[in-house]
Amino acid sequence: MVAAVLLAAVLHAAWNSLAKTIDDQLAGFMLLDLTGIVVCLATLLVVAAPAAASRPFIAASACLHVGYKLVLMRSYKLGDLSQVYPLARGVAPLLVAVFAATVIGERLGPWQLAGVVLVSVGLASLALGGRRPARRDRAAIAFALGTGAFIAAYTVTDGIGVRHAGTALGYAAWLFLVDGIPIPAYVLATRRRVAGVALRANWAKGVAAGVLSLVAYGLVLWAQTRGALAAVAALRETSVIVAAAIGTMLLGERFGRLRVVAATLVAAGILLLNLP
C-alpha cells in the first residue's frame, strides 16, 4: 500500500507540472477531462458499479472536484508550480487538523502539535519567500489556499464514499466520468473556435496529464480501502517535494532551493500530523 501511495504522489506532481506548462489552462483541463471520460467509459464495461450508498458521495465529490480544478487553473495562471502546488496540498491537512481540534474537540498530541508548527512554517516560507509578496503573488497565494480548501473537502468526501462503494475502481470510474463533463461542455458551448486551436497545440500534454491523473487518484482510492485515511493522505502529500523539485529543476522557477526546503517542511509536518 505504501509503495502505491508514493507512486501516486509522483504521478500527481507530474500531471500538475504538465498542466502548468499549458498556456490555455481551460483547454488543457478540457483535454484532461476528455481523456478521463474515455478511460472511464471503457472501465465501466469491465468493473462493477459502485453501491447505491456511495452515489451521493460521488455527486458531492464531483462538484468539489470541478471547483477544485477551476481554482487550480487560476492558481497556475498567476503563480509558480513550486509555490502554488505545495501551498495547496499543504494547507489541506492543516485545515482538517484545525477543524478537528476546534470544532469536533479532538485533542492534538505533542507530535501533532509539532506537525502543525512545521506545516505552518513551511507554508509561510512558501507564501512569503523571505520577502513581502507582490500583488500578483498575493493573488496566487489566495487561489492556492482556496485550492487547498477544496482538496480537504473532496478528500474527506471520497474517503468516506469509497468505503460505501464496494469497489474502488467502480467508484473512481463513476467519479471521473461525472466530474469530467462540466468543463468540456462549457468550452464547447462558449469558445469552440479558440479551443480548437489550443487543443491541437496541447493535445499530447493534456492526454498525458489525464492518464497520469486517473492512475494517481485511482491508486489513492484503492489505498483508502486498505489503510487509514489519515495515513494515506499524509503519504500522498509527499508529492509537494516532487512538485517543488520539478518546478526548480525542469521549469527554472525562482527561489527554487528555498521552496524545496519549505516543501520538505510541509511534508514532514503532514506526516507528524497523521501519526497515531
C-alpha positions in Angstrom: 0.0 0.0 0.0 2.8 2.5 0.9 4.5 2.0 -2.5 1.2 2.6 -4.3 0.6 5.8 -2.5 4.1 7.1 -3.0 3.8 6.3 -6.7 0.5 8.2 -6.8 2.3 11.2 -5.2 4.9 11.2 -8.0 2.3 10.8 -10.7 0.2 13.6 -9.2 3.1 16.0 -9.2 3.9 15.0 -12.8 0.4 15.7 -14.2 0.3 19.0 -12.4 3.6 20.0 -13.9 2.2 19.2 -17.3 -0.9 21.2 -16.7 1.1 24.1 -15.5 3.0 24.3 -18.8 -0.1 24.5 -21.0 -0.8 28.2 -21.7 -4.5 27.8 -22.2 -5.4 26.2 -18.9 -9.1 25.7 -19.8 -8.2 23.8 -23.0 -5.7 21.8 -21.0 -8.2 20.7 -18.4 -10.7 20.0 -21.1 -8.2 17.5 -22.6 -7.5 16.1 -19.2 -11.3 15.6 -18.6 -12.0 14.2 -22.0 -9.2 11.6 -21.5 -10.8 10.7 -18.2 -14.2 10.3 -19.8 -12.9 7.9 -22.5 -11.0 5.8 -20.0 -13.8 5.7 -17.5 -16.4 4.7 -20.1 -14.1 1.8 -21.1 -13.6 0.9 -17.4 -17.3 0.8 -16.7 -17.6 -2.1 -19.2 -15.4 -4.4 -17.0 -15.9 -3.2 -13.4 -18.9 -3.4 -11.1 -20.9 -0.3 -10.4 -20.4 1.3 -7.0 -23.1 0.6 -4.4 -26.0 2.9 -4.2 -24.9 4.2 -0.8 -21.8 5.7 -2.3 -23.5 7.6 -5.1 -24.4 10.8 -3.1 -20.7 11.0 -2.2 -19.8 10.7 -5.9 -22.2 13.6 -6.7 -20.8 15.8 -3.9 -17.2 14.9 -4.8 -17.8 15.7 -8.5 -19.0 19.2 -7.6 -16.0 19.7 -5.3 -13.6 18.4 -8.0 -14.9 20.9 -10.6 -14.5 23.7 -8.1 -11.0 22.5 -7.3 -10.0 22.5 -11.0 -11.3 26.0 -11.7 -9.4 27.4 -8.7 -6.3 25.4 -9.5 -6.3 26.8 -13.1 -6.3 30.3 -11.8 -3.5 29.5 -9.3 -1.3 28.2 -12.1 -2.1 31.2 -14.3 -0.8 33.5 -11.5 1.9 31.6 -9.7 4.8 29.1 -10.0 4.3 25.3 -9.6 6.9 25.2 -6.9 4.9 27.7 -4.8 1.3 27.0 -5.7 1.3 23.2 -5.6 2.9 22.8 -2.1 0.7 25.6 -0.7 -2.5 24.0 -2.0 -1.5 20.4 -1.0 -0.1 21.5 2.4 -2.9 23.6 3.6 -5.5 20.8 3.2 -4.3 18.6 6.1 -3.7 21.7 8.2 -7.3 22.7 7.7 -8.5 19.2 8.7 -6.4 19.2 11.8 -7.6 22.7 12.9 -11.2 21.8 12.2 -10.9 18.6 14.2 -9.3 20.4 17.2 -11.7 23.5 17.2 -15.0 22.1 16.0 -15.0 18.4 16.9 -12.9 18.8 20.0 -10.2 16.3 19.2 -7.1 16.9 21.2 -3.8 17.1 19.4 -0.8 15.3 21.0 2.7 16.6 21.1 3.7 15.1 17.7 0.5 16.5 16.0 1.2 20.0 17.5 4.8 19.8 16.2 3.3 18.9 12.8 1.1 21.9 12.9 4.1 24.1 13.6 6.2 22.5 10.8 3.4 22.8 8.2 2.7 26.4 9.2 6.4 27.4 8.9 6.7 25.6 5.6 3.5 27.3 4.2 4.7 30.7 5.5 8.0 30.2 3.8 6.3 29.3 0.5 3.9 32.2 0.7 6.5 34.9 1.7 9.7 33.6 0.3 11.7 35.9 2.6 10.0 39.0 1.2 6.7 40.8 1.0 4.7 39.3 -1.8 3.8 41.4 -4.8 0.2 41.9 -5.8 0.3 39.1 -8.3 1.9 36.8 -5.8 -0.8 37.6 -3.2 -3.4 36.6 -5.7 -1.6 33.3 -6.5 -1.3 32.6 -2.8 -5.0 33.2 -2.2 -6.1 30.9 -5.0 -3.6 28.2 -3.9 -5.1 28.3 -0.4 -8.6 28.1 -1.9 -7.5 25.1 -3.8 -6.3 23.5 -0.6 -9.8 24.0 0.9 -11.4 22.1 -2.0 -8.8 19.4 -1.6 -9.6 18.9 2.1 -13.3 18.7 1.3 -13.1 16.2 -1.5 -10.5 14.1 0.3 -12.9 13.5 3.2 -15.8 13.0 0.9 -14.1 10.4 -1.2 -12.5 8.7 1.8 -16.0 8.0 3.2 -17.7 7.4 -0.1 -15.3 4.8 -1.4 -15.8 2.7 1.7 -19.5 2.5 0.9 -18.9 1.7 -2.8 -17.7 -1.9 -2.6 -15.3 -1.2 -5.5 -12.6 1.4 -5.6 -12.3 1.1 -9.4 -16.1 1.5 -9.9 -16.2 4.5 -7.6 -13.3 6.1 -9.4 -14.8 5.5 -12.9 -18.1 7.0 -11.9 -16.5 10.0 -10.2 -14.2 10.9 -13.1 -16.9 10.4 -15.6 -19.3 12.7 -13.8 -16.8 15.4 -12.9 -15.2 15.3 -16.3 -18.3 16.6 -18.1 -18.8 20.3 -17.0 -15.5 21.8 -18.2 -15.6 20.3 -21.8 -19.3 21.1 -22.1 -18.6 24.8 -21.1 -15.7 25.1 -23.5 -17.6 23.6 -26.4 -20.6 25.8 -25.7 -18.7 29.1 -25.3 -15.3 29.1 -27.1 -15.3 26.3 -29.6 -13.1 28.0 -32.2 -10.4 29.3 -29.8 -10.4 26.0 -28.0 -9.8 24.0 -31.2 -6.5 25.8 -31.9 -5.4 25.3 -28.2 -6.5 21.6 -28.3 -4.4 20.9 -31.4 -1.4 22.6 -29.9 -1.6 20.9 -26.5 -3.3 17.5 -27.0 -0.2 15.4 -26.1 0.3 17.2 -22.8 -3.4 17.2 -22.0 -3.9 13.5 -22.7 -0.7 12.5 -20.8 -1.9 14.6 -17.8 -5.3 13.0 -18.0 -3.9 9.5 -17.9 -1.5 10.3 -15.0 -4.3 12.0 -13.1 -6.6 8.9 -13.4 -3.9 6.4 -12.3 -2.7 8.6 -9.4 -6.2 9.1 -7.9 -7.2 5.5 -8.6 -4.2 4.3 -6.6 -5.2 6.6 -3.7 -8.8 5.4 -3.7 -7.6 1.8 -3.7 -5.2 2.6 -0.8 -8.1 4.2 1.2 -9.9 0.9 1.2 -6.8 -0.8 2.6 -5.5 1.7 5.2 -6.3 4.6 7.5 -7.5 7.7 5.6 -5.1 10.0 7.5 -2.1 7.8 6.8 -2.9 7.6 3.1 -3.5 11.4 2.9 -0.2 12.1 4.6 1.9 9.8 2.4 0.2 11.2 -0.7 1.2 14.8 0.2 4.9 13.9 -0.2 4.1 15.0 -3.7 4.8 18.5 -2.6 8.5 17.8 -2.5 8.4 16.3 -6.0 6.5 19.3 -7.4 8.9 21.8 -5.8 11.8 19.9 -7.4 10.2 19.8 -10.8 9.5 23.5 -10.7 13.1 24.2 -9.7 15.0 21.8 -11.9 12.8 21.5 -15.0 10.8 24.7 -15.1 13.5 27.0 -13.9 11.3 28.8 -11.3 12.5 31.4 -8.8 13.5 30.7 -5.2 14.0 27.0 -6.0 16.2 25.9 -3.1 14.0 27.8 -0.6 10.8 26.3 -1.9 12.2 22.7 -1.9 13.2 23.2 1.8 9.8 24.7 2.6 8.0 21.8 0.8 10.1 19.3 2.7 9.0 21.0 6.0 5.4 20.8 4.9 5.7 17.1 4.0 7.4 16.3 7.4 4.7 18.3 9.2 1.9 16.4 7.4 3.5 13.1 8.4 3.6 14.2 12.1 0.0 15.4 12.0 -1.1 11.9 11.0 0.9 9.9 13.5 -1.4 7.7 15.7 
